[in-house]
Amino acid sequence: MGHDVRTAYDGSTAIDLAREFTPEAALLDVGLPGMNGYDVAKELRRGANGSAVTLVAFTGYGQDEDRRRALQAGFDHHLVKPVDPHVLKRIFASIPSTSRGRLNRARIRKTSPPVTTTTSPRRSLRTSCATSLRRSAMLFT
């Protein structure tokens, strides 16, 4: 079983994708060009699907202040790179299904080039994450 994945390489494109795609989860690099991942998370939380989407921060920063900042921005999870794919799998397994979705939901705390987006239907989580974790936003159903 795979996920429908959309990838954006800057913050404003991630927000645009989220408006048209309505993801169940978003993996956001904090260091996105243009609008950073913190600002993207805040904007996604203000959207119509804001409370339903699980937001996961990817960052090279793992101090307590970095975690606090991520939680204040609205992230559900803060993961320090390199991220173990098994940790992502556990997070995704904890997200309950929606009427459209293939994910299960619960909250667990703490656990480039300009705008191109790609749709990669039914890619596995491991393949999706392995190919797209650097300075990108990945949105999943």
FIKE-145726 format. One record per residue: residue number from 1; z, y, x of N, C-alpha, C, O, CB in turn. Coordinates in nm, 4 decimals. Glycine has a CB too. Layout:
BEGIN
PT    n       n.z       n.y       n.x      ca.z      ca.y      ca.x       c.z       c.y       c.x       o.z       o.y       o.x      cb.z      cb.y      cb.x
PT  NUM         Z         Y         X         Z         Y         X         Z         Y         X         Z         Y         X         Z         Y         X
...
// end
This chain:
BEGIN
PT    n       n.z       n.y       n.x      ca.z      ca.y      ca.x       c.z       c.y       c.x       o.z       o.y       o.x      cb.z      cb.y      cb.x
PT    1    0.0000   -0.1174    0.0847    0.0000    0.0000    0.0000    0.0000    0.1229    0.0886    0.0808    0.1329    0.1809    0.1213    0.0002   -0.0960
PT    2   -0.0889    0.2159    0.0619   -0.0984    0.3377    0.1397   -0.0597    0.4588    0.0584   -0.0071    0.4476   -0.0523   -0.2372    0.3544    0.1937
PT    3   -0.0864    0.5736    0.1147   -0.0551    0.7004    0.0512   -0.1803    0.7859    0.0522   -0.2628    0.7747    0.1428    0.0626    0.7724    0.1228
PT    4   -0.1948    0.8702   -0.0469   -0.2992    0.9707   -0.0458   -0.2450    1.0840    0.0392   -0.1417    1.1419    0.0055   -0.3388    1.0187   -0.1919
PT    5   -0.3122    1.1170    0.1487   -0.2614    1.2119    0.2470   -0.3573    1.3289    0.2609   -0.4787    1.3104    0.2693   -0.2401    1.1435    0.3830
PT    6   -0.3022    1.4490    0.2632   -0.3787    1.5700    0.2925   -0.3123    1.6345    0.4127   -0.1896    1.6382    0.4217   -0.3843    1.6689    0.1685
PT    7   -0.3931    1.6854    0.5055   -0.3410    1.7463    0.6272   -0.3898    1.8893    0.6385   -0.5077    1.9177    0.6172   -0.3826    1.6655    0.7509
PT    8   -0.2988    1.9791    0.6721   -0.3313    2.1196    0.6969   -0.2825    2.1542    0.8363   -0.1824    2.1000    0.8831   -0.2670    2.2141    0.5891
PT    9   -0.3528    2.2440    0.9020   -0.3169    2.2793    1.0391   -0.2569    2.4182    1.0513   -0.2408    2.4695    1.1620   -0.4373    2.2696    1.1270
PT   10   -0.2239    2.4789    0.9388   -0.1495    2.6045    0.9397   -0.0720    2.6148    0.8088   -0.1015    2.5445    0.7122   -0.2449    2.7273    0.9587
PT   11    0.0263    2.7024    0.8070    0.1167    2.7117    0.6939    0.0529    2.7545    0.5634    0.0826    2.6971    0.4586    0.2235    2.8047    0.7261
PT   12   -0.0344    2.8543    0.5678   -0.0928    2.9020    0.4419   -0.1819    2.7963    0.3784   -0.1878    2.7867    0.2558   -0.1729    3.0299    0.4655
PT   13   -0.2508    2.7176    0.4585   -0.3328    2.6092    0.4035   -0.2439    2.5012    0.3426   -0.2786    2.4432    0.2397   -0.4236    2.5484    0.5130
PT   14   -0.1306    2.4743    0.4048   -0.0374    2.3753    0.3490    0.0089    2.4183    0.2099    0.0182    2.3354    0.1194    0.0846    2.3564    0.4426
PT   15    0.0377    2.5457    0.1927    0.0801    2.5962    0.0623   -0.0327    2.5837   -0.0391   -0.0099    2.5415   -0.1524    0.1259    2.7423    0.0732
PT   16   -0.1535    2.6198    0.0006   -0.2689    2.6073   -0.0894   -0.2904    2.4619   -0.1311   -0.3144    2.4331   -0.2484   -0.3960    2.6620   -0.0218
PT   17   -0.2817    2.3710   -0.0345   -0.2973    2.2280   -0.0666   -0.1905    2.1803   -0.1640   -0.2196    2.1055   -0.2573   -0.2916    2.1438    0.0612
PT   18   -0.0674    2.2237   -0.1420    0.0428    2.1807   -0.2281    0.0224    2.2284   -0.3717    0.0597    2.1587   -0.4661    0.1763    2.2331   -0.1738
PT   19   -0.0355    2.3447   -0.3884   -0.0608    2.3973   -0.5238   -0.1650    2.3143   -0.5975   -0.1529    2.2932   -0.7182   -0.1068    2.5435   -0.5167
PT   20   -0.2665    2.2673   -0.5271   -0.3726    2.1919   -0.5948   -0.3488    2.0410   -0.5955   -0.4048    1.9702   -0.6792   -0.5048    2.2207   -0.5291
PT   21   -0.2671    1.9917   -0.5043   -0.2495    1.8485   -0.4828   -0.1182    1.7950   -0.5403   -0.1110    1.6770   -0.5748   -0.2559    1.8185   -0.3354
PT   22   -0.0152    1.8774   -0.5516    0.1174    1.8411   -0.6006    0.1738    1.7178   -0.5296    0.1835    1.6105   -0.5890    0.1120    1.8162   -0.7503
PT   23    0.2107    1.7335   -0.4031    0.2619    1.6189   -0.3265    0.4021    1.5778   -0.3690    0.4767    1.6564   -0.4273    0.2620    1.6513   -0.1786
PT   24    0.4360    1.4550   -0.3391    0.5722    1.4061   -0.3586    0.6551    1.4253   -0.2327    0.7779    1.4319   -0.2388    0.5711    1.2585   -0.3989
PT   25    0.5878    1.4342   -0.1187    0.6564    1.4560    0.0086    0.5671    1.5406    0.0980    0.4444    1.5328    0.0911    0.6922    1.3206    0.0778
PT   26    0.6304    1.6215    0.1817    0.5568    1.7023    0.2787    0.6278    1.6929    0.4131    0.7480    1.7177    0.4230    0.5453    1.8510    0.2318
PT   27    0.5526    1.6571    0.5157    0.6030    1.6522    0.6523    0.5522    1.7779    0.7201    0.4314    1.7937    0.7380    0.5572    1.5212    0.7288
PT   28    0.6423    1.8678    0.7582    0.6036    1.9978    0.8105    0.6524    2.0168    0.9526    0.7717    2.0037    0.9801    0.6572    2.1084    0.7221
PT   29    0.5612    2.0474    1.0425    0.6004    2.0872    1.1768    0.6587    2.2270    1.1658    0.5970    2.3154    1.1064    0.4791    2.0823    1.2774
PT   30    0.7758    2.2479    1.2219    0.8396    2.3792    1.2167    0.7543    2.4829    1.2893    0.7572    2.6007    1.2537    0.9806    2.3732    1.2783
PT   31    0.6781    2.4406    1.3907    0.5985    2.5327    1.4707    0.4561    2.5520    1.4217    0.3660    2.5740    1.5027    0.5950    2.4854    1.6102
PT   32    0.4335    2.5443    1.2913    0.2982    2.5665    1.2390    0.2484    2.7055    1.2788    0.3259    2.8011    1.2797    0.2957    2.5506    1.0847
PT   33    0.1196    2.7172    1.3117    0.0653    2.8491    1.3430    0.0592    2.9365    1.2178    0.0493    2.8862    1.1059   -0.0744    2.8361    1.4054
PT   34    0.0653    3.0655    1.2380    0.0630    3.1585    1.1256    0.1987    3.1599    1.0583    0.2938    3.2167    1.1121   -0.0471    3.1207    1.0246
PT   35    0.2092    3.1000    0.9444    0.3353    3.0885    0.8709    0.4074    2.9636    0.9208    0.3527    2.8536    0.9123    0.3111    3.0820    0.7151
PT   36    0.5292    2.9788    0.9727    0.5992    2.8630    1.0298    0.6487    2.7681    0.9206    0.6446    2.8007    0.8020    0.7175    2.9096    1.1158
PT   37    0.6949    2.6515    0.9622    0.7381    2.5481    0.8690    0.8557    2.5893    0.7818    0.8651    2.5459    0.6670    0.7740    2.4252    0.9445
PT   38    0.9461    2.6728    0.8344    1.0585    2.7212    0.7542    1.0074    2.8032    0.6360    1.0523    2.7858    0.5227    1.1549    2.8056    0.8408
PT   39    0.9126    2.8931    0.6642    0.8577    2.9777    0.5576    0.7758    2.8960    0.4582    0.7778    2.9243    0.3384    0.7712    3.0889    0.6174
PT   40    0.7041    2.7955    0.5066    0.6290    2.7075    0.4168    0.7264    2.6343    0.3244    0.7024    2.6252    0.2040    0.5427    2.6057    0.4979
PT   41    0.8355    2.5824    0.3795    0.9345    2.5113    0.2978    0.9908    2.6026    0.1888    1.0018    2.5618    0.0732    1.0489    2.4577    0.3863
PT   42    1.0259    2.7245    0.2251    1.0786    2.8194    0.1260    0.9767    2.8438    0.0156    1.0119    2.8455   -0.1023    1.1167    2.9528    0.1931
PT   43    0.8509    2.8627    0.0533    0.7456    2.8885   -0.0445    0.7226    2.7660   -0.1344    0.7052    2.7802   -0.2554    0.6149    2.9274    0.0272
PT   44    0.7225    2.6472   -0.0756    0.7050    2.5257   -0.1559    0.8198    2.5087   -0.2551    0.7972    2.4672   -0.3687    0.6952    2.4019   -0.0649
PT   45    0.9412    2.5397   -0.2142    1.0570    2.5282   -0.3043    1.0449    2.6252   -0.4218    1.0931    2.5954   -0.5311    1.1882    2.5549   -0.2273
PT   46    0.9815    2.7407   -0.4012    0.9639    2.8387   -0.5095    0.8544    2.7969   -0.6075    0.8471    2.8510   -0.7178    0.9307    2.9761   -0.4512
PT   47    0.7696    2.7019   -0.5694    0.6575    2.6603   -0.6531    0.7005    2.5755   -0.7719    0.8170    2.5378   -0.7843    0.5580    2.5839   -0.5706
PT   48    0.6046    2.5461   -0.8589    0.6311    2.4704   -0.9814    0.6872    2.3314   -0.9534    0.7682    2.2809   -1.0312    0.5041    2.4580   -1.0628
PT   49    0.6457    2.2694   -0.8442    0.6903    2.1347   -0.8088    0.8012    2.1392   -0.7030    0.8354    2.0366   -0.6442    0.5717    2.0512   -0.7576
PT   50    0.8563    2.2563   -0.6795    0.9480    2.2794   -0.5679    1.0680    2.1891   -0.5584    1.1054    2.1472   -0.4489    0.9951    2.4143   -0.5741
PT   51    1.1296    2.1579   -0.6713    1.2483    2.0735   -0.6648    1.2135    1.9254   -0.6557    1.2986    1.8440   -0.6201    1.3356    2.0980   -0.7855
PT   52    1.0895    1.8899   -0.6876    1.0506    1.7486   -0.6898    0.9971    1.6985   -0.5566    0.9992    1.5780   -0.5317    0.9471    1.7264   -0.7958
PT   53    0.9494    1.7871   -0.4706    0.8894    1.7445   -0.3444    0.9983    1.7236   -0.2388    1.0906    1.8041   -0.2268    0.7857    1.8486   -0.2955
PT   54    0.9864    1.6156   -0.1632    1.0768    1.5902   -0.0511    1.0170    1.6552    0.0719    0.9038    1.6246    0.1095    1.1000    1.4367   -0.0285
PT   55    1.0920    1.7449    0.1355    1.0438    1.8166    0.2536    1.1107    1.7619    0.3788    1.2331    1.7514    0.3865    1.0702    1.9681    0.2403
PT   56    1.0276    1.7273    0.4768    1.0764    1.6727    0.6031    1.0303    1.7633    0.7165    0.9103    1.7842    0.7347    1.0262    1.5265    0.6247
PT   57    1.1251    1.8171    0.7929    1.0944    1.9028    0.9072    1.0764    1.8175    1.0317    1.1579    1.7299    1.0604    1.2056    2.0078    0.9291
PT   58    0.9687    1.8439    1.1057    0.9466    1.7848    1.2386    0.9601    1.8965    1.3387    0.8981    2.0019    1.3237    0.8057    1.7142    1.2502
PT   59    1.0400    1.8747    1.4401    1.0606    1.9800    1.5381    1.1045    1.9222    1.6706    1.1534    1.8095    1.6783    1.1628    2.0802    1.4882
PT   60    1.0866    2.0001    1.7731    1.1378    1.9643    1.9039    1.2799    2.0146    1.9236    1.3421    1.9880    2.0265    1.0476    2.0193    2.0122
PT   61    1.3311    2.0869    1.8253    1.4642    2.1479    1.8346    1.5641    2.0689    1.7524    1.5434    2.0476    1.6330    1.4608    2.2945    1.7874
PT   62    1.6730    2.0251    1.8156    1.7675    1.9386    1.7464    1.9119    1.9840    1.7507    2.0027    1.9043    1.7269    1.7592    1.8045    1.8026
PT   63    1.9345    2.1117    1.7808    2.0716    2.1625    1.7835    2.1234    2.1816    1.6412    2.0454    2.1856    1.5461    2.0791    2.2955    1.8619
PT   64    2.2552    2.1934    1.6272    2.3152    2.2132    1.4945    2.2563    2.3359    1.4246    2.2321    2.3321    1.3040    2.4679    2.2283    1.5066
PT   65    2.2331    2.4432    1.4980    2.1749    2.5648    1.4393    2.0346    2.5374    1.3857    1.9969    2.5908    1.2814    2.1704    2.6786    1.5436
PT   66    1.9575    2.4553    1.4554    1.8227    2.4202    1.4092    1.8295    2.3399    1.2793    1.7505    2.3630    1.1877    1.7473    2.3398    1.5177
PT   67    1.9224    2.2473    1.2712    1.9409    2.1684    1.1487    1.9860    2.2577    1.0329    1.9375    2.2440    0.9205    2.0439    2.0556    1.1720
PT   68    2.0784    2.3484    1.0611    2.1265    2.4405    0.9585    2.0123    2.5255    0.9056    1.9984    2.5438    0.7846    2.2380    2.5299    1.0140
PT   69    1.9316    2.5769    0.9954    1.8180    2.6608    0.9555    1.7186    2.5826    0.8685    1.6655    2.6359    0.7710    1.7465    2.7162    1.0801
PT   70    1.6944    2.4575    0.9040    1.6032    2.3738    0.8256    1.6588    2.3503    0.6851    1.5853    2.3606    0.5869    1.5790    2.2389    0.8966
PT   71    1.7864    2.3191    0.6751    1.8475    2.2962    0.5437    1.8469    2.4233    0.4603    1.8238    2.4180    0.3395    1.9909    2.2446    0.5593
PT   72    1.8724    2.5388    0.5241    1.8689    2.6661    0.4514    1.7287    2.6981    0.4000    1.7132    2.7611    0.2954    1.9182    2.7795    0.5411
PT   73    1.6273    2.6547    0.4737    1.4890    2.6789    0.4313    1.4480    2.5869    0.3165    1.3461    2.6107    0.2516    1.3937    2.6602    0.5492
PT   74    1.5266    2.4819    0.2908    1.4967    2.3926    0.1798    1.4513    2.2537    0.2192    1.4135    2.1744    0.1330    1.3939    2.4532    0.0960
PT   75    1.4542    2.2227    0.3484    1.4168    2.0877    0.3907    1.5227    1.9873    0.3466    1.6419    2.0179    0.3435    1.3977    2.0818    0.5439
PT   76    1.4776    1.8682    0.3130    1.5678    1.7588    0.2799    1.6088    1.6817    0.4041    1.7177    1.6246    0.4097    1.5029    1.6650    0.1794
PT   77    1.5218    1.6803    0.5029    1.5441    1.6039    0.6258    1.5000    1.6865    0.7448    1.4080    1.7676    0.7350    1.4686    1.4689    0.6224
PT   78    1.5662    1.6652    0.8571    1.5336    1.7340    0.9831    1.5192    1.6270    1.0898    1.6177    1.5641    1.1284    1.6441    1.8407    1.0231
PT   79    1.3969    1.6058    1.1380    1.3715    1.5013    1.2369    1.3229    1.5634    1.3668    1.2350    1.6496    1.3671    1.2686    1.3995    1.1841
PT   80    1.3813    1.5184    1.4767    1.3445    1.5689    1.6087    1.2402    1.4762    1.6697    1.2553    1.3540    1.6687    1.4693    1.5805    1.7012
PT   81    1.1344    1.5364    1.7228    1.0258    1.4612    1.7860    1.0739    1.4017    1.9173    1.1589    1.4610    1.9837    0.9024    1.5515    1.8096
PT   82    1.0227    1.2880    1.9558    0.9315    1.2013    1.8824    1.0066    1.1297    1.7704    1.1214    1.0885    1.7871    0.8650    1.0992    1.9773
PT   83    0.9405    1.1160    1.6574    1.0014    1.0559    1.5390    0.9663    0.9078    1.5332    0.8508    0.8688    1.5499    0.9549    1.1281    1.4101
PT   84    1.0670    0.8277    1.5095    1.0483    0.6838    1.4942    0.9841    0.6576    1.3579    1.0404    0.6988    1.2564    1.1843    0.6071    1.5084
PT   85    0.8689    0.5908    1.3515    0.8050    0.5622    1.2230    0.8946    0.4861    1.1253    0.8772    0.4979    1.0040    0.6794    0.4837    1.2462
PT   86    0.9899    0.4084    1.1764    1.0814    0.3353    1.0885    1.1743    0.4318    1.0137    1.2131    0.4052    0.9000    1.1643    0.2339    1.1699
PT   87    1.2096    0.5438    1.0780    1.2922    0.6450    1.0116    1.2139    0.7066    0.8960    1.2679    0.7242    0.7868    1.3371    0.7552    1.1121
PT   88    1.0874    0.7392    0.9194    1.0031    0.7925    0.8121    0.9881    0.6921    0.6983    0.9920    0.7290    0.5809    0.8653    0.8305    0.8668
PT   89    0.9713    0.5680    0.7333    0.9565    0.4641    0.6315    1.0815    0.4575    0.5447    1.0714    0.4435    0.4229    0.9291    0.3271    0.6969
PT   90    1.2001    0.4675    0.6065    1.3256    0.4665    0.5298    1.3352    0.5885    0.4386    1.3779    0.5775    0.3237    1.4467    0.4622    0.6248
PT   91    1.2955    0.7044    0.4900    1.2975    0.8256    0.4071    1.2052    0.8083    0.2875    1.2447    0.8360    0.1743    1.2557    0.9499    0.4896
PT   92    1.0827    0.7628    0.3113    0.9874    0.7467    0.2026    1.0333    0.6398    0.1033    1.0102    0.6531   -0.0169    0.8500    0.7111    0.2581
PT   93    1.0969    0.5358    0.1517    1.1456    0.4304    0.0623    1.2578    0.4813   -0.0274    1.2853    0.4216   -0.1314    1.1940    0.3100    0.1432
PT   94    1.3228    0.5903    0.0113    1.4343    0.6432   -0.0672    1.3896    0.7448   -0.1718    1.4738    0.8000   -0.2427    1.5361    0.7067    0.0245
PT   95    1.2604    0.7708   -0.1832    1.2094    0.8701   -0.2783    1.1683    0.7983   -0.4067    1.0748    0.7182   -0.4041    1.0885    0.9500   -0.2177
PT   96    1.2376    0.8255   -0.5221    1.2005    0.7529   -0.6435    1.0601    0.7850   -0.6905    1.0095    0.8946   -0.6665    1.2980    0.7834   -0.7533
PT   97    0.9988    0.6922   -0.7556    0.8629    0.7086   -0.8072    0.8575    0.8145   -0.9153    0.9514    0.8316   -0.9929    0.8102    0.5768   -0.8613
PT   98    0.7459    0.8850   -0.9188    0.7159    0.9738   -1.0302    0.6100    0.9037   -1.1135    0.5711    0.7910   -1.0830    0.6674    1.1162   -0.9814
PT   99    0.5638    0.9696   -1.2176    0.4627    0.9068   -1.3023    0.3338    0.8796   -1.2262    0.2611    0.7864   -1.2607    0.4338    0.9942   -1.4227
PT  100    0.3033    0.9594   -1.1223    0.1821    0.9382   -1.0447    0.2085    0.8589   -0.9190    0.1168    0.7991   -0.8626    0.1195    1.0697   -1.0092
PT  101    0.3317    0.8577   -0.8751    0.3547    0.8284   -0.7361    0.3840    0.6868   -0.6969    0.4081    0.5981   -0.7788    0.4597    0.9068   -0.6924
PT  102    0.3806    0.6705   -0.5662    0.4084    0.5432   -0.5035    0.5318    0.5551   -0.4144    0.5640    0.4625   -0.3400    0.2869    0.4951   -0.4226
PT  103    0.6005    0.6684   -0.4218    0.7173    0.6901   -0.3370    0.8445    0.6766   -0.4207    0.8387    0.6851   -0.5433    0.7108    0.8294   -0.2689
PT  104    0.9572    0.6562   -0.3569    1.0883    0.6510   -0.4221    1.1736    0.7640   -0.3673    1.1641    0.7926   -0.2480    1.1578    0.5128   -0.3998
PT  105    1.2581    0.8312   -0.4490    1.3227    0.9548   -0.4068    1.4755    0.9517   -0.4060    1.5376    0.9011   -0.4995    1.2781    1.0639   -0.4944
PT  106    1.5347    1.0054   -0.3017    1.6771    1.0355   -0.2905    1.6923    1.1339   -0.1762    1.6051    1.1421   -0.0897    1.7634    0.9057   -0.2670
PT  107    1.7999    1.2076   -0.1746    1.8209    1.3065   -0.0691    1.9088    1.2464    0.0405    2.0151    1.1902    0.0139    1.8853    1.4357   -0.1264
PT  108    1.8617    1.2599    0.1634    1.9399    1.2167    0.2789    1.9383    1.3341    0.3749    1.8320    1.3686    0.4265    1.8819    1.0839    0.3456
PT  109    2.0496    1.3954    0.4002    2.0561    1.5099    0.4900    2.0638    1.4624    0.6345    2.1144    1.3535    0.6616    2.1770    1.5992    0.4559
PT  110    2.0154    1.5413    0.7244    2.0141    1.5203    0.8689    1.9467    1.3900    0.9107    1.9087    1.3913    1.0277    2.1545    1.5225    0.9213
PT  111    1.9297    1.3096    0.8621    1.8763    1.1851    0.9165    1.7889    1.2073    1.0439    1.7371    1.1112    1.1008    1.7938    1.1143    0.8081
PT  112   -0.3354    2.5542    1.6259   -0.4396    2.4640    1.6287   -0.5648    2.5268    1.5832   -0.5990    2.6450    1.5863   -0.4082    2.3493    1.5509
PT  113   -0.6222    2.4274    1.5427   -0.7433    2.5007    1.5057   -0.7273    2.5604    1.3679   -0.6458    2.5124    1.2891   -0.8668    2.4092    1.5101
PT  114   -0.8046    2.6661    1.3363   -0.7908    2.7225    1.2037   -0.8306    2.6210    1.0979   -0.9174    2.5362    1.1186   -0.8746    2.8487    1.1904
PT  115   -0.7686    2.6320    0.9920   -0.7789    2.5653    0.8657   -0.8871    2.4609    0.8467   -1.0009    2.4922    0.8119   -0.7958    2.6624    0.7685
PT  116   -0.8502    2.3392    0.8697   -0.9337    2.2285    0.8233   -0.8400    2.1370    0.7492   -0.7264    2.1151    0.7911   -1.0088    2.1537    0.9420
PT  117   -0.8872    2.0844    0.6406   -0.8056    1.9893    0.5664   -0.8854    1.8614    0.5531   -1.0082    1.8632    0.5448   -0.7641    2.0454    0.4265
PT  118   -0.8157    1.7535    0.5512   -0.8843    1.6263    0.5361   -0.8115    1.5436    0.4329   -0.6895    1.5526    0.4193   -0.8933    1.5510    0.6703
PT  119   -0.8836    1.4662    0.3629   -0.8240    1.3706    0.2710   -0.8449    1.2331    0.3317   -0.9567    1.1949    0.3662   -0.8864    1.3807    0.1266
PT  120   -0.7379    1.1612    0.3438   -0.7448    1.0273    0.4013   -0.6839    0.9293    0.3029   -0.5695    0.8872    0.3202   -0.6721    1.0208    0.5387
PT  121   -0.7584    0.8925    0.2003   -0.6998    0.8068    0.0981   -0.6520    0.6747    0.1541   -0.7178    0.6102    0.2357   -0.7989    0.7821   -0.0114
PT  122   -0.5356    0.6377    0.1070   -0.4804    0.5053    0.1279   -0.4545    0.4690    0.2744   -0.4527    0.3511    0.3096   -0.5718    0.4057    0.0689
PT  123   -0.4346    0.5695    0.3595   -0.3971    0.5394    0.4973   -0.2528    0.4932    0.5008   -0.1712    0.5350    0.4186   -0.4175    0.6624    0.5888
PT  124   -0.2221    0.4084    0.5947   -0.0837    0.3650    0.6071   -0.0006    0.4796    0.6630   -0.0535    0.5688    0.7294   -0.0725    0.2393    0.6973
PT  125    0.1288    0.4772    0.6364    0.2190    0.5799    0.6870    0.2146    0.5838    0.8389    0.2084    0.6919    0.8975    0.3624    0.5550    0.6382
PT  126    0.2178    0.4685    0.9033    0.2169    0.4637    1.0491    0.0899    0.5289    1.1045    0.0979    0.6087    1.1979    0.2280    0.3181    1.0982
PT  127   -0.0256    0.4966    1.0493   -0.1514    0.5543    1.0965   -0.1552    0.7036    1.0711   -0.1952    0.7805    1.1586   -0.2705    0.4866    1.0288
PT  128   -0.1140    0.7456    0.9522   -0.1157    0.8872    0.9178   -0.0286    0.9677    1.0130   -0.0715    1.0705    1.0654   -0.0691    0.9075    0.7743
PT  129    0.0924    0.9213    1.0348    0.1857    0.9955    1.1189    0.1466    0.9916    1.2652    0.1627    1.0906    1.3365    0.3250    0.9411    1.1023
PT  130    0.0966    0.8807    1.3097    0.0597    0.8683    1.4503   -0.0558    0.9603    1.4861   -0.0663    1.0033    1.6009    0.0232    0.7246    1.4827
PT  131   -0.1417    0.9910    1.3916   -0.2592    1.0715    1.4232   -0.2419    1.2191    1.3918   -0.3268    1.2991    1.4311   -0.3770    1.0191    1.3489
PT  132   -0.1349    1.2591    1.3221   -0.1308    1.3957    1.2721    0.0016    1.4692    1.2873    0.0216    1.5688    1.2178   -0.1665    1.3945    1.1319
PT  133    0.0922    1.4270    1.3727    0.2231    1.4908    1.3759    0.2298    1.6218    1.4536    0.3288    1.6938    1.4406    0.3203    1.3972    1.4331
PT  134    0.1330    1.6548    1.5306    0.1418    1.7764    1.6105    0.0899    1.8962    1.5342   -0.0258    1.8998    1.4924    0.0650    1.7606    1.7400
PT  135    0.1763    1.9937    1.5167    0.1401    2.1212    1.4527    0.0564    2.1019    1.3280   -0.0545    2.1542    1.3162    0.0650    2.2091    1.5500
PT  136    0.1105    2.0274    1.2374    0.0397    2.0055    1.1121    0.1389    1.9919    0.9981    0.2594    1.9764    1.0181   -0.0495    1.8809    1.1208
PT  137    0.0843    1.9982    0.8794    0.1601    1.9711    0.7584    0.0893    1.8567    0.6887   -0.0315    1.8625    0.6653    0.1717    2.0982    0.6656
PT  138    0.1633    1.7541    0.6561    0.1048    1.6391    0.5876    0.1692    1.6287    0.4513    0.2917    1.6316    0.4394    0.1240    1.5073    0.6690
PT  139    0.0870    1.6164    0.3479    0.1351    1.6094    0.2107    0.0968    1.4741    0.1523   -0.0188    1.4331    0.1624    0.0773    1.7255    0.1248
PT  140    0.1931    1.4039    0.0910    0.1737    1.2660    0.0469    0.1984    1.2492   -0.1019    0.2821    1.3177   -0.1608    0.2646    1.1737    0.1240
PT  141    0.1244    1.1573   -0.1615    0.1628    1.0990   -0.2901    0.1665    0.9503   -0.2702    0.1964    0.8762   -0.3639    0.0645    1.1391   -0.4060
// end
